[in-house]
Amino acid sequence: MAGLVEVGEVRKTFERVQVLRGVTFEVPKGETLVIMGGSGSGKTVLLRCIAGLLRPDRGRITVFGRRIDRLGEKDLLPIRRRMGYVFQGAALFDSLSVFENVAFPLREHTRLPEPEIEQRVAGALGRVGLDGEVLPKLPAELSGGMRKRVGIARALMVEPEILLFDEPTAGLDPANARLVGHLITELRAGVCDTAIVVTHDLELARTVAERVAILKDGQFAIIGPRDQVLEGDDPEVRAFLAGGEVNR
């Protein structure tokens, strides 16, 4: 069966710097793939290409059975509505309350009546462990962990078939990072069973991944089942996981 996401020989260059150099993989329904790599390895660029936020220079990206790498903005919109994207910094609107931030996708893309919007916002916040007390607060009044959870709640508003997470634990203390990891696992069990998680967090990868890919020099150094990759004896992978460089 074809994957929900299929990526073939994707390449992307910025100002003569080759960030992606022929990345190929697929993600079937029901799987969480974790993509790891050092700073500047191209993890976020790859995720944004999958979401249709960036266009690759070469290669193919198919999402939900439709090739998206050459689609215009109008044709991309219905596909994006089937995906939830959690940005690294949560990307909340500073001047909007938590309620308005979470309700934003519904106001943009639906004509739901206000009572239903209120009900859906409360439901999404409840799924991420937040109650009605946060609704009137501004993002600046929230802790880093709470902002991350609000960002996840907003991504859930479109009832996504796949969730894309960009460094969901970046900047969090260990306790909040573990909370986010467990939350991603819980969401897969009851809300959205397919995810791609970009991270440098080894503990998060061990918590949520079924497969792990390590991106180095614009290509996957390895991709495979979580334990095979993270607990294997490949010296290059061990060096990366220990904080060193993968020599290719």
N, C-alpha and C positions, 0 to 999 in steps of 0.2 A: 504493500500500500504506500502511495506517495506521502511524503511528509507534509505537514501544515506549512512548513518553511523549507524551501530548497534553495541553496546557494551554490552557484557553479562558477569557478574561476573568476571570482570578483577581485577587481583591482581598483585602487583609488590613489591618486597622487595629488599632493598639495605643494605648490611652488617647487616642483622638481623633486620633492621628497616622496618616495614610494611608501605609502602607509600600509596598503593592502596589496599583496603580490600573488594573487591567485588562490583565494580562499574558497574551499569547497566543503559542504556538509549539508545535512538535512536534519530536521527535527520532526519526528512523528508525533501525532496526537498522543497526549498523556505522558510526555517526557519533559523533564527539566534538564536542560543543557546548561552547564556553567562554563563560561569562557573566561580564562585567567590569562594574565600577562602583565608585564611591567608597565610603568608609566610611559605613555607615548607609543605603546605597542600596536595601537589601532583598534582596541576593544570597543570603545565608544563609537568610533567611525563605522565599524561593522554593524553595530546595533542600530545606528541611525540610518544606515542604508536599508536594513531590513524593515524599518518603520516607514521608509519612504521619505525621510527627512533630508537625506543626502542621496545623490544619484551617483552610482559607480561609474568609473570611466569605461570599464569593460566588464564582461561577465553577465550572468543571469541571476535574478532573484525572483522566485516564485512564492507567493503567499496565498494560501487558500486555493491553490490550483490556478492562480492567475499571475502571469508575469508582470512585475511592477516596475522594473528598473527603467522603463522608458515611458511610463504613464505620466500624464499631466496632472496638475493638482486636483482638478475636478474629478478625474477618474480615480485618484488615490483616496479621496475622502471616504467612500463607502468601505474601503478595505481597512483604512485606519480606524474606523469606528468599531471594527471587530477586534482591535488590539488595544491593550492598555499599556501605556508607557510611563514608567516611574523614573523621573530624572534624578541625576546624582544629588543635586541640591534641593530636591523636591519641587523647585520651580513654581512655588506658590506666588500669587499676586500679593505684594506687600500691602496694598491699600484695601484689599478685600478681606472680609471676615472668613473664618473657617467655613461657615455655611456657604458663603458665596463662592469660595474657591472650589468646594466639592461639587456644588450645584452647577458650576460653569459648563461642563460638557453637556449637561442636559439642556441648559438654556441655549447653547449654541446649536445643538443638533436635533432637538426635539421640540414639540409643542405641548409637552405634558402640562396638566393643570398644576397650580402651585401646591395643593395638598399632596399630590403624588410625588412631586419633587422633594418636598419636606420629608416624606416618608422614606424615599430612597436614600436621601442624604443621611438620615438617622440610621438606616439599616447598614449603609456602607461604613459609617463611623463605628457602629457597634461591632462589625466584623473585625476591625483593627483595634478593638479594645478602648475606644474613646466614647464618652457619653455626651449628653447635651450641654454640659458645662462649657465645652470648648467652642460651641457654635458661634458665639459673638466675638470670640477672641481674634486678634490679628496675628499673622505668622510670627511677628517679633515677640509676641507674648508667650510663645511656645518653646519648649526645649527642643533640642535637635532631634531626639527620638520621636517626639510628638509630631514635629513637622514631617518627618519621614512617613509616619503612619497616615497623616492627612494626605500626603501625596499618593500613597497607595490607595486610600479610600477614593480619591478623585479618579484614579485609573479604573477602579471597579465600576464607576457609574455607567460606563458604556456596556456593561455586562460582557466583558471581553472573552474571546475564545482562546487568546494567547496573551500572556503578560510578558513585557520586556522590562527588565530591571537594570539600570545603569548604576553600579556601585552603591547598592542600597544600604550598606553599612558604613560607608565612608564618613569619617568625622565623628562617629559614635563611640562612646565608651563601651567596654566589653559587655556590660549587662544589657545595654540597649541594642547592641549588635546581635546578641543572642536572641533577644526578643524579636527582632525583625526576621532573623532566620527561622525561628519557630512559626512566625506569622506566615511567611511564604509557604512553609510546609502545610499549614492548616488551610490556606487558601486553595492549594492544589487539591486538597481532599474534598472541598465542598463548593468552591466557587469557579475556579478556572484550573484545569488539570494540565495545562501545557505552559511552559515558561522558558525563556532564555535569560540567564542571569550573568551579567558582566561584573567581575569582581577581582580584587587582589587578595580577598579575605579567605584564607585557607580553612578556617573553622566554618565559615558560611558554606563553602563548597562541600565540605564533609557533611553538613547538615541537610542541604537541599538537593544536591546533584544526583542524577542517575548516570549521566555521562559528563566528563570533563574534557575540555579542549584547552591547550596552552598555546597562546598566540605569541610568536616571536619572529621579529624581522618580517612582519607582514604575512606570515604563513603559520599554519598550525604545526608546531613541533611534534605534537601528539594529540590524538583524540581517541577516547575509549571509555569503558565503564569506570565509574568513580574510583573504586578500590584498585583497579588495575593501574590507573594513572597515578593516583596519589600515594599508593603504597608499593608501587613497583620499584625495580632496582635500576631503571634507566639513569645513568649518571648525569646526563644533561638535565633531565627532569628533576632529579634530586637536587642539583645545584640551584635550579630556579626556585624550588620550594623552600630551600634553605636561605634564599635571599640573594643568591649569586646570579651569574649570567649563564644562559644556555649557549654553549659554543656550537655554532652551526657552520 
